[in-house]
Amino acid sequence: MAKEGQEITSRKMKRHSDSKRKMNRILNILIAIVFALIVINLYFIVKDDGKNETAKEEETVEETKDTESEKEARTPKEDNEPSKLEENKEQDNVQKDHSSIEDKNNAEIIVSTSTDANVEKVIVNNNWQVTPTRQTGEHISAFEEGHVDYEEKLVTIRNAVELPEDDIIYWSVRNDGTGKGAISVVSSKDQSKKYRVHIKWIDNSGWIPIKVEVLKEIPKN
């Protein structure tokens, strides 16, 4: 009986040992799996971080390029020719100098160019009015100071360019060759405004402006 008891005990211990070894093997396998998962996760984390860093660097490079491009676009290019801004300023100054006889909002005013190199532009204003005449009888065009016809010419010329009597120089007043018209070169006293004024006679009415040329320089003759 004692011997059988020992064998039973020995078998029980053997089974217990086998069971313990199996458990240890299973635990070792589980530990290996967990470790492998940890390694795999670390690998993907590091890989993703590397990708993110590369993407950030590429974004930074692109942003730098964009910023430099914007700066270049905002920086005016330098060359030997006058810039568009300077040309626009010059045009604005010209328009301001002659704004007294040119109303851009008035469709009756026509502004055109000329083949004359000394003419900046040509202005025709359909709203110009006849200067009422005090003359009677047959009209004779006169160019002598003090003559009523000559004085009416001067008034008509001043009205065309809208220069006051105390701020105008008459450089010349002459016949236009037709006998019924006259041409005059005038300027403001500071010569900032220079014009060639064409006027004509209307029978029984008086003199009327027909064209004003804005000049760049006072003609020498």
Salt bridges, closest charged atoms under 4 A:
ASP18 OD1 - ARG21 NH2 2.12
GLU102 OE1 - LYS121 NZ 2.84
ASP116 OD2 - ARG196 NH1 3.69
ASP149 OD1 - HIS139 NE2 2.62
ASP149 OD2 - LYS153 NZ 2.32
ASP203 OD2 - LYS180 NZ 3.08
GLU213 OE1 - ARG196 NH1 2.98
GLU213 OE1 - HIS198 NE2 2.92
